[in-house]
Amino acid sequence: MTAPARLDGRVALVTGAASGIGRAMVETFAAAGASVVVADVDAAGATAVAAGIAAGGGRAIGVAMDVTDERQVEAGFDTCIAAFGGIDIAVSNAGIQVVKPVHEFAFDEWRRVVGIHLDGAFLCTRAALRRMYPAGRGGCLLYTGSVHSKEASALKAPYVSAKHALVGLAKTVAKEGGPHGVRTNVICPGFVKTPLVLAQIPELARRHGISEDEVVRTVLLKDTVDGVFTTVEDVAQTALFLAAFPTSALSGQSVIVSHGWHME
């Protein structure tokens, strides 16, 4: 039987980590032995999650980070280095969703969604590489993509566009990072029962003229093999596997975690 993956001695920073998938990731990484930085625009939430990890015997700090603010991103990574002496794993996970047809999107709304998902991923990637390369100990970059990195759904144009773009960014960084021992992969979950997804259900019900229960059954989960939501634990365990993977044999890839919603 294979031993559980371990991250002893490693340092991980995860954005959007005060709740949902990001929180599950930092808690899973900490349980596997990593020191973790809980980064989130919700500074109080980040601090609370970090305190919970520390109370359980882990090593964690919370930092305030708006991933679209260049200075906040750089400061967050500086805080990570100061606290733990390095950075081995960086996860670009922060995200939002706005549901409406393309012709109803305000440009500011478009830019906000794309900015958090894509510009934020760029800023976190750049900050991580600027610290990983000189340290010479390699590293792992992970992006929380989506099944929408592979296919589209109506009413989610900026989200789908940004999630597709993350795959291209990850592939490019995998090629650039390879000589430095830096691996880069995208995790593509299906629908996970997080506040981000749950908030979409009333609007989808209104747009489709059906009940919220029908939205779950006939819109969100209709293409899965078992009609079951992906869980935050499913995604966090995938992140742990990728973070602990020992070589660059697994780099520049997209790992789909969706109960068969999308298959390749």
N, C-alpha and C positions, 0 to 999 in steps of 0.2 A: 504494500500500500504506500502511495506517495505521501511524503510528509507535507503538512500545510506550508504554503508559501510564507516566507519570512522576509522582513525588511529591517532586521536589526542593524543599527548603526547608520541607517539612511535618514535623510531629511526630505520631507515632502511639503509642498505648498499647494493648496487647492483653493481655487476661487469659487465664489458662490457656495461657500461651505457652511453657512449658518443654518441651512435647512435642506431637505430633500436629498437628491443624489449626492451633492457635495458633502453634506453632513455624514451620510453613510460611508463615503470614501475616507474622510479623515478618521472616523471612528474605526474603520476596518484597518487602515494603515497603522494607526496607533496600536491596535490590538496585535498587529504583526510585528511590532517592535520599532516602528519609525517614530521619529520626532516630527510633529506636524504643525504647520502654520495654517490656521483657519482664517481665510481671507474672505471678507464679504463687505458689501456696501452697508449692511446692517452691522455696525461696529459692536453694539450691545449683544446682538445675537452671536457674533463670532466669538466674543469674549466668553459668553455663557457656554457655548459648545466646548471651547478650549478648557474652561474650568471643569466641566463634566469629565472630560478625558483625563485631566490631571488628577481629579478626585479618584478616578479608577486606577491610578498608578502610571498613567502614560505621561509623555512629555508633549506639551502643546501650548501654543500662544495664539491669541486672536489678534488680527490686524484689520483696520478699516481699509477697504480697497474698492474704489470705483474703477472697474477695469477699463473704462474709457478715458481715464485721467492718467496721462503719462507719468506725472510726478508721483501720484499715489501708487502706481504700479511699481515704479523704481524704488520708492520708499519702503513698500511692503517687502520687496526682495532684499533690500538692505537690512531690514529688521530681522528677516529670516537668517541671513548670514551672521549678524551680530549675536543672535540668540543661540544658534546651533552650529555655527562654524562652516556652513556650506549649504548646497542645495543639490539633491540627487533626483528628485521627482517633482515635476510641475504639472498640474492639471488645470487646463482652461475649461471651466465648467459653468461659469456664470451665464445666465440667460433669462430672457423674457419672451413673452408671446403676445401678439396682437392679432385678433381674428377679424378679418373683413376682406371684401373683394378688392382687387388691385385698384379699380377706379374710385374707390372710396378712401384709399390711403392718403393721408397727408404726408408730405415729404418729410416733415419732422418725425413722424411716426416711423416711416421707413428707415430713416437714418438712425433712430434710436435702437431699433431691433438689430439692424446690421452692425451698428457700432458696438453694442454689447457682445454679440456673438463673434464677430469677425475682427473688428478693430481691437477688441479686448484680447482675443486670442493672439493677434500679432504682438501687442504690447507685452503680454506675459511671456510669449515665446522669446522675443528679443531680450527681455530682462533675464530670463533663465539662461539663454545661451551666452550672454555676456559674462555670466558668472560661472557657468559650467565649463566653457572652453578653457579659460586660464587655469582653472583648478586641476584640469587634466585627469579627472576621475570618472569621466563619462556622465551618463545620466539618461533620464527617461522623460519624454514629454508626452502627455496624453491630452486629447481633446474629447469633450463630450459632444459628439455629433448626434445623429438621430437616424432612424429609418428615412427621415426626410433629407438625409445626406445622399440618399440613393434614389428616391422617388418623390413625387409631389402629392400634395393634397390641396384642394381648393381653399381659398380664404387665408393662406399663410405664405404669401409670396416672399416677404423679406426674410422670414424664418427659413424657408426652404432654400432660398438663394444663399443665405449665409452658411447654412449647414452643408450644402454642396461645396461651397468654397473652402470649408475647413479641410475637406479631403485633399484638395489641391495644395493647401498650405502644408499639411502634414507630409505629403509625398515630397514636396520640395525640401522641407526641413530634414526629412529622413536622408535625402541624398547629401545635403550640406553637412549634416551632423554625423554622418557615418564615420568619416575619418577621425572624428573626435570622440567616438564611442558613445554618441548620443542617439538613442532610439526614439522614434516618434510613431504613434499609432492613434487611431480614432476609434472610440467606442460608440456604436450606433444603437441606442435603445429603441424599442418600440414604445408604446404608451405606458408610462409609469405613473402610478397614482400619487402625484406630487401636487402641491398648490398650483404650479404652472399649468398642469393638465386639467385639474379639477375646475380651474377658473374658466377654461374654454367651454365647458359643457353647456352652461346656460345660453351662451351666445350661439353655439352650434345648434342647440335645440330651437332657438328662435329663427335662425337662418333657414333651417331645414323644415320647420313647422312640425316637429315631432317632440315627444317627451324626452326628458333627460335620460331616463332608463334606455329609451330607444337609441339615443345618441351613443351610449356606451356599447350597446349590443350591435347596432347596425352601421355605425360609423367608425368608432375607435377600435373595436376589437373584431370586426367582421372578417378580416383577412388573417387572423391568427389561426393556429391549428387547434387551439383548445379554448378560445374565448376567455383567456386569462390575461390580466395586466402583468407586465414585467414589473419586478419589484426593485426598490432601491438597493436591496441586498444583492440581487442578481448583477446589477451594474457595478456595485462596489467590489464584488468578488472577481469580476472580469478585470477591473482596474488593478486589483492586487496581483492577479496572474500576469498581466502585462508589465506592471512595475517591477515585479520580481524576476521576470524572464531573464536568463543569464547572458544572452548573446544578441547580436544584431540580426540574427536569422529572422526575427519577427520585428520588422520595421517598415514603415510606410504602408501599413495595412489598415483596413477597416474591419472591425469585429462587430457583427450584428447580434444584438441580444433582444429578440423581439417575439418569442413564442412562434416563430415561423412566419410572422407577418411578411417579412421580406427575405427571400432566399437567393443565394448566388451560387 
